Amino acid sequence: MTLTSEELMQIAVSAAEEKKANRLIALNLTGISLVADYFVICHGNSDIQVQSIATEVRKQIEARGGTIRGIEGMDSARWVLMDLGDVVVHIFHRDERDYYNIERLWSDAKVVEFA
């Protein structure tokens, strides 16, 4: 069974919530970008929390049959980028989140409401 981009996004959001990710948002990029359908963006307050969030996202995606195409930044834990295909997960360290402010770069994207 192949997971849809919306299902991948929801799994990533749920995993990040489990690890108490801060300022968690998902942006719907459908029709705006060819890069991905969704960006999931959050931050952790320490290197360990950033790594923990990324590890939980990977664990939950793989447990549901999804594939992680790539992960970058785990060693430094300042900005972990996870490529899930049509979903890209950005997990920042709190010190980096405001500096890069990628939400502003994609301000024309719709913010996904969580239940």
Order of alpha helices (4+ residues) and beta strands (2+ residues): alpha-beta-beta-alpha-beta-beta-beta-alpha-alpha-beta
